[in-house]
Amino acid sequence: MFVDAHNHLDFFKDKEKLEKALHIIKEDNIVTLGCSMDVESYNFTKKLSKDNKNIIPCFGIHPWEAHNNYKKLDMFESYIRECKVIGEIGLDFVWVTEKDKYPSMISVFEYFISKAREYNKITNMHTKGAEEKILTYIKEYELKSPIIHWYSGDLEVLKKLIDYGCYFTISVDIGYSSLTEEIVKLVPLNKILTETDGPTSLEWVNGKYGYPHEVKNIVKQISAIKRLPYEETRNEIFQNLKLMLEKEGVKL
């Protein structure tokens, strides 16, 4: 089996493309953490998961949507309790350029990590431009098995996150980014997961529309960098997610 530990299935706006993506997830046995941007996208992914056992819906408020949701925090607890993984949550001080949105972003993030600690939940985190601040939060809240999505920050902070025990998703820029290659070299294989981040991320990298089977190429690239057999790399990455989810009572 393969792993897509961070996807946004609601980004497949075209029905035909969505059906193709769902078929690939099922036929290629890709265990998929379907991250949400907000309540609407969570419910969308939750509905898809009813017909596809490989899809695990995750609930969170994306930092880009925090300013639209910071006054609604009281309505999120039931979603947090029912989901197996909280995500996507985090901070973004790069792509969000309006600094007046930062207080609401921080407020939403603090709410979710406090609930993650309360319910002992796995978190799937966006850290863009806020890597050191998020490291501080992870330690302060003693978070369990944080998944750091598509890390692109300072390598010294990366080493501290590794020491804490975080997991790291390797995304579709592998083979295009020298930083990602360095990250793969530094992160132990037993802390690596693969991800596609939805169809538009690969478009951003090389102009091609991205489907879930892109994880196969990511595994191939990781195995080459780590100088390990492809099957061994694939199996280890799957076991990483399997063992993590089994602690949440999810059998794969």
N, C-alpha and C positions, 0 to 999 in steps of 0.2 A: 504493500500500500504506500501511497504518497501522502505528503502533508502540504496543505495550503493554510498556514497558521494565521493568515491575515488577508481576507478577501472582502470586497464590498459587492455583494451580488445585486444590490439595487442599482449599481452603476451600469448594469446591462439593460439599457433603456429599451432597446429593440426586442420585441417578443421572440423573434427567430433566433437572435444572438443569445438571449437568455436560455432558451430551450437547448441550444447547442452546448452552452456552458454547463447546464445541469446534466446533460447526457454525458459529457466528458467526466464530470465529477463522479457519476455513477459507474460508468464503464471502466474508467481508469483507476477506480478505487482511491480517490483523493479525499482524505479526511480534511474537511474545510471548516475553519472557524470563520463564520460569517459575521464580520464586525458591523456595528451600526453607527450611524451618524447621529441618530435621534430616535424617538419612539416609533415614528412612522417606518423608518428603515428596519428597525428591529422586528416589528410586526410582519413586515414583508418577508424577511429572512426566516422568521419563525414559521410562517405559512409554507414556505418552500421546503423546510426541513421535515414536514409531515410526510412528504412523498419521497424523501431522499435521506436515508439514514446516515449518509456521509457528511451531512451539513449540521453543524452545531451552531445555533444562533447565539450571538454574544450581545449583551446590552451595554451601551454606554452613550455618552454625549460627547461627540468629537469636539476638540477645542475650537474648530471653526464655527461650530454651532452653539457654543457656550453662551454667547451674548443673547441668543434667542430663548435660552432655557434656564438661566440662572434663577429666575423667579418661580420656577416650577419644581424645585427639588423635592418637595414633599410628595409629589405624585410618582416618584421613581422607585421607591423602596420595594414595591411588590415585584417590579421587573428585575431588580438586583437580586432579590431572594431566589427567584425562579431560574435565572440564567446560570449556566455552568461556568462561564467566563465573562468577566466585565471588560468591555471594550467596544469601540475604541475610545479611550480617554487619554488625557495628557495636556501638554502645553506646547504652544508654537509661537516662538518669538522671531520667526523668520518670514513665513508666508503670511502671517497676520501682522500687517504693518500698522494698523490703527491701535495705538497704545491705550486708547480709552477703553478698548475691549479686554485688556489684560486683567483688570480686577475681577470681572465676571468669569473669565477663563480660569483664573486661580481658584475662585470660589467653587465653581463646578468640580474642578479637579480634586480639591480638598474634600468635598462632599463624597465623591466616589471612592477615594482611597480610604476615607474613614469607614465607609460601608464595607469595603473590601476587607479591612481589618476586622470589623465586627462579625462578618459572615465567613471569614477565612477563604476568600475567593481569589482565584487567579485573575491577574489584570493584564490587559493587552494595551501597551502604551505608545503614544506618539510623543516624541521628545525634542522636536526640531528647535534648535537654538536654546534649549532649556535643559540640556543633558545633566549639568552639574546640579542644578536646582532639583531636578527629579531624583537624582541620586540621594540628595539630602532627604527628600520626602520618603523615598523607599526605606531608608534606614530609620527615620523617625517613626514611621507607621508600621515598621517591621512586616512588610508585605511578603506574602507567600508567592514564590515562583513567578516574579514579574516577567512578562514577555516584552522585550524591547523591540518595537517594530521599526525596521529599516533604519538602523542606527547610522548616523552620518556625522557624529561629533568628534570631539577630542579623544585621541587614543589613550591618554592617561586616565580620563574619566571612564572610558571603556574598560580599562583594566580593573578599576574599582568596582564597576558594575559586575564584571566577571567574578571578582572575589566575593561579592555579595551572594552570587548564585543565580543571577538573572539568565534568562534564555534570550536568544537573539534571532530574529527572522532575517534571512538573507533573501534579497528581493531581485527583481528583474534587471537591475543595473549591473549585476555580476557579469563580467566580461567587457564592461564598458567603463567601470570605475576602478581606479587604482586604490582608492580608499577602501572600497568594499573588499577588494582582494586582500588588503592588509588586515581588515577586520576578520575575514575568514581564517587567515593564518593565526590570528591571536586568540580567537574564541575556540575553546575545546569542542570537539565534535559532539560530545554529549550535552552541549548547551546550544546547539544549532537547530533551528527550524527553517523551513522554506515558506515563501509566500509569493503571491502575485499582486496583491493590493488592488484587485479589480482590473477591468480591461483597459482603462485609460493610462495606467502607469507604464505599461510597456510602450504605448503610443508616445508617451512623454520621453521615453528613453530612445526609441529607434523608429517611431512612426508606425509601428505595427499594432493592430488591435490584439489585445492579450486575452487568451483563454486559459483556463486552469491547468491544462497540460504543459504550460510553460514551466511548471515546477520540475518537470523531468530534465529540462535543460539546466535549471539551477542546480539540481543534484549533480549533474554531469560536470558542471564547472567547479562545484565544491570538491568533488572527488579528485579532480585534476589538481587543484591547489593543495589539497591535503595529501595527495599522492596515495590515495586509497582506492580499492576497487569500487566500481559504481554500486554494485549490490550491497556491499558492506555499508557504504555511505547512506544509501536510501533506507536500509533497514535500521540503522542507528538513529536517523532522524525521525523515523516513524516511532521507534521505541521511546524516544525523548517525549514526544507528545502523548503517546499511549500511557506511559507511567504517570505523567502529570495529570491526565484526565481521569485515570483510575482512582486517584486520590479524591476526585470529585464524584466518584460513583458512576462514571461514564465508561462503559465497556465498548472497546472497538473490535 
